[in-house]
Amino acid sequence: MRILHTADWHLGARLVERDRLPEHAVFLDWLIDTLRSERIDALLVSGDIFDAASPPQDAVALYFDFIKRLADLKTVRTVITGGNHDSATHLNAPRALLRRFDVHVLGHAASCAEAALDLGGAVVGAVPFLRERDLRRSAAAETATDAQTLVRSAIRSHYSAQLEACRAIAHARPVIAMGHLTVLGAAASDSERDIHIGNLGAISADVFAGFDYTALGHLHRPQNVAGFDAIRYSGSPIPLSFSEAGDAKSVVLIEIPNGRTAEPATTRSSKSNGDSPQRSSLCGVRLLPVPTTRLLIRATANRAMLAADLGAVPTGCWAEITVKLDAPEPDLDRHVREAAGSRFEVLKVLVDLPAAQEPAWRHAGPALNELQPRDVFRELLKERQIEDAELVATFDQLLRARETKTHM
């Protein structure tokens, strides 16, 4: 059996108000071609299908066009789980129809029995993003430490119960977990936000002990976890922020040989020194590079050599330019864009000043003009300790209506 793992598409995402949908369309074309050419039997998509709970209609149309082409292949079983950016209600709305095409959608937490999906060569525990209200109820006089302990314990218990539900129908076949969460020690980028207030839900990799592979979403950098190749974030298929400019984007191919059962991937070999992970017998866990459609570049330039330094920036890219200055320069943004000309597009201009020249506000976090309206609203909710998916969806819908009116 050959399985492809991807996540964090964020359809409908924008970067400094630039539309990313053309890049996503190219990725989904490539994905359909790859499913066919690599003879893939199952596709796992681990959350954050959309960038917002109320995505723009062109992003929804692109999603359903992909589902239609997926169904036309008639060879790929698909499991899609919800992420923290997704509306579970929105994802689940067509699930009964999609199931007829072997596309299984779990927008929110379901019973472990319902989430244990038999894909033939393996059984998948389809765990979506676990919201705190799915895991527990808050208690009066509860401290932050209490909340952190209880949330992490509840996540651990959920995966333990999911493993048992999968094993009950697996009959020695490999068992694969899906998840959308933060694992301690993994590397984040600027484009993710905390899943739980204060990152309460960050857990250690041993939560996945007993699963033969764990298909993770949420963090956008492709990476394994704690040195285990069989516990992986696939990463986002396109860079969603300039902090991901240097990342090699990919999807994960897992091949399960006929008649063989994998050893649990989170155990270490008794012959090892305790530092290196045991090699999983799931054959050929490897990365398939996603072609780059739009190049993002982070570049640094000296003010005195601005034109010469920007000459090294590749043509046609989107760029974030940091300029080294001796003193603040009010008209710097215009000078940088003029120096770039039509060779590439400057999306952000940052300054690098000597410490004595740095204004105090630069150390207090990102400037307001560096944040998107959605980010400001979500920071407000985090500050007020409000977790309300419907409120977020309503705000996104109003913002989208305003953006549509502005561009008419």
ABEGO torsion letter per residue (X at the ends): XBBBBBBGAGBGBBBGGBBAAAAAAAAAAAAAAAAAAAGBABBBBBEGABABABBBAAAAAAAAAAAAAAAAAGABBBBBBBBAABBAAAAAAAAAAAAAAGBBBBABBBBAAAABBBAGABBBBBBBBBBAAAABBBBBGBBAAAAAAAAAAAAAAAAAAAAAAAAAAAGGBBBBBBBBBBBBGBBBBAABBBABBGGAABBBAAAABGBABBBBBGBABBBBBGGBAABBBAEBABBABAAAAABBBBBBBBBBBBGBBBBBAABBBAABAGABBBBBABBGBBBBBBBBABBBBBBBBBAAAAAAAAAABBBGBBBBBBBBBABBBAAAAAAAAAAAEAABBBABBBBBBBAAABBAAAAAEBBAAABBAAAAAAAAAAAAGBBBAAAAAAAAAAAAAAAAAAAX
